[in-house]
Amino acid sequence: MIFIFFCLVYLTATIEEWVIHKYLMHQLFHPQLKNLYKNHILHHKKTKKDFSIENNETEYICFEFLSVDGLVQLFVGFFINTSLFYILFRGYVSLFVISATIMTFLLVNIFVWNTCHSYIHNMDAFEICSAIGLPRKYIDEQNVYVKWSLNNHRAHHYYHDSNYNIVFPGADFLFGTHKTITGL
């Protein structure tokens, strides 16, 4: 049962990442979320062909969960997911394991997002993301995951309508939105 639990948590993470990126960051889904949409579209507009950002602006590169917006997003994600998995696995998996797993997934998402997103945009997460990310010098581009993440995010900026998974691979393949580019 624990294996099924972890598989479903991962599946939920990849689908949630895809849905948030596709429908909340690339479409004006609801007026209350207009800043999320506006800032993400602005990020795309300021990204140059070499993936650096105009004027080396660091806005919209990091997930800053120490801000009000970041804390709200973190806790909403935590409570929704913890509640969902508690309902599904009550009696099989303890609330402590469920909540610890969900919080771990959320924090890993933030750490990996900050690390990879900064790196692809020629910045150092450790310097610009309140030290919530791996320093640039420790990133090995030959690592299979790093290679996938960098190529995937480059394709996202190249096509704009694909490759919504940045941290948790999966949903782009499930929903047919994964594309590759050659020659970059």
C-alpha positions in Angstrom: 0.0 0.0 0.0 2.9 2.4 0.7 4.3 1.8 -2.8 0.9 2.7 -4.3 0.7 5.8 -2.0 4.1 7.1 -3.2 3.3 6.4 -6.9 0.0 8.3 -6.5 1.8 11.2 -4.8 4.2 11.4 -7.7 1.5 11.1 -10.3 -0.4 13.9 -8.5 2.7 16.1 -8.3 3.4 15.8 -12.0 -0.2 16.4 -13.0 -0.5 19.4 -10.6 2.7 20.9 -11.9 1.4 20.5 -15.5 -2.1 21.9 -14.7 -0.7 24.9 -12.7 1.8 25.8 -15.4 -0.5 25.2 -18.4 -3.8 26.7 -17.0 -2.8 29.2 -14.4 0.5 30.5 -15.8 -0.3 30.4 -19.5 -4.0 31.4 -19.4 -5.9 33.9 -17.4 -7.9 31.4 -15.5 -9.4 33.6 -12.8 -9.0 37.3 -12.0 -7.6 36.5 -8.5 -4.7 34.7 -10.3 -3.9 37.4 -12.8 -0.5 38.2 -11.2 0.6 34.7 -11.6 -0.4 34.7 -15.2 0.9 38.2 -15.9 4.3 37.6 -14.3 4.8 34.3 -16.1 4.0 35.8 -19.5 6.3 38.7 -18.7 9.0 36.2 -17.9 8.6 34.6 -21.3 8.7 38.0 -23.0 12.0 38.9 -21.2 13.7 35.6 -22.0 16.2 36.0 -24.9 17.1 33.4 -27.5 20.1 32.3 -25.4 17.7 31.9 -22.4 19.3 34.7 -20.4 16.9 37.4 -19.2 16.8 41.0 -20.4 18.9 43.2 -18.1 19.7 40.1 -16.0 16.5 40.8 -14.0 16.0 38.1 -11.4 12.2 38.6 -11.0 10.1 35.6 -11.7 13.1 33.2 -11.7 12.7 31.9 -8.2 9.8 30.5 -6.2 10.0 32.7 -3.1 8.0 30.9 -0.5 9.1 33.3 2.1 6.8 35.9 0.6 3.1 36.2 1.3 2.2 34.8 -2.1 4.7 32.0 -1.8 3.5 31.0 1.7 -0.1 31.0 0.5 0.7 28.8 -2.5 2.8 26.5 -0.3 0.1 26.0 2.4 -2.8 25.8 0.0 -0.9 23.0 -1.9 0.0 21.3 1.4 -3.5 21.3 2.8 -5.3 20.3 -0.4 -2.9 17.4 -1.0 -2.6 16.3 2.6 -6.4 16.3 2.8 -6.8 14.4 -0.5 -4.3 11.7 0.5 -5.6 11.4 4.0 -9.1 10.7 2.6 -7.7 8.1 0.2 -5.3 6.4 2.5 -6.8 6.8 6.0 -6.3 3.6 7.8 -3.4 2.5 5.6 -0.9 5.4 5.9 -0.6 7.6 9.0 -1.4 11.3 8.8 2.2 12.0 9.8 3.6 10.1 6.8 1.1 11.7 4.4 1.8 15.2 5.6 5.6 14.7 5.7 5.6 13.2 2.2 3.5 16.1 0.8 5.7 18.7 2.5 8.8 17.0 1.2 7.5 16.9 -2.4 6.6 20.6 -2.2 10.0 21.6 -0.8 11.9 19.4 -3.3 9.8 21.1 -6.0 10.8 24.5 -4.8 14.5 23.6 -4.4 14.8 21.9 -7.8 12.7 24.6 -9.5 14.9 27.3 -8.2 18.1 25.4 -9.0 17.2 24.4 -12.6 15.2 27.5 -13.5 18.0 29.8 -12.4 20.6 27.7 -14.2 18.9 27.6 -17.5 18.5 31.4 -17.4 22.2 31.8 -16.7 21.9 32.7 -13.1 22.9 31.1 -9.7 20.0 30.0 -7.5 22.1 30.2 -4.4 22.8 33.9 -5.0 19.3 35.0 -6.2 16.8 32.6 -4.5 17.6 33.4 -0.9 20.0 30.4 -0.9 17.0 28.1 -1.7 18.7 26.3 -4.5 21.9 24.5 -5.4 24.9 26.8 -6.3 25.5 26.8 -10.1 29.0 25.3 -9.8 27.5 22.0 -8.4 25.2 21.4 -11.4 26.4 18.5 -13.6 24.9 18.9 -17.1 25.8 15.3 -17.8 23.4 14.1 -15.1 20.4 12.4 -16.8 17.8 14.4 -14.8 19.6 17.7 -15.2 20.0 17.1 -18.9 16.3 16.3 -19.2 15.3 19.3 -17.1 17.4 21.8 -19.1 16.3 20.5 -22.5 12.7 20.3 -21.4 12.7 23.9 -20.1 14.5 25.2 -23.2 11.8 23.5 -25.4 9.1 25.2 -23.2 10.6 28.6 -23.9 11.0 27.7 -27.6 7.4 26.5 -28.2 5.5 28.2 -25.4 2.6 25.6 -25.6 4.4 22.5 -24.4 6.7 21.1 -21.8 4.9 22.3 -18.8 6.6 19.9 -16.4 9.8 21.5 -15.0 10.5 19.4 -11.9 8.4 16.2 -12.1 8.5 14.5 -15.5 5.4 12.6 -16.6 2.3 14.6 -17.3 3.7 16.1 -20.5 4.0 12.6 -21.9 0.6 11.6 -20.6 -1.2 14.6 -22.1 0.9 14.8 -25.4 2.5 18.2 -24.7 6.1 17.0 -24.7 8.2 18.3 -27.5 11.9 18.2 -28.2 14.1 20.6 -30.1 17.4 19.8 -31.8 20.4 22.1 -32.4 20.3 24.0 -29.2 
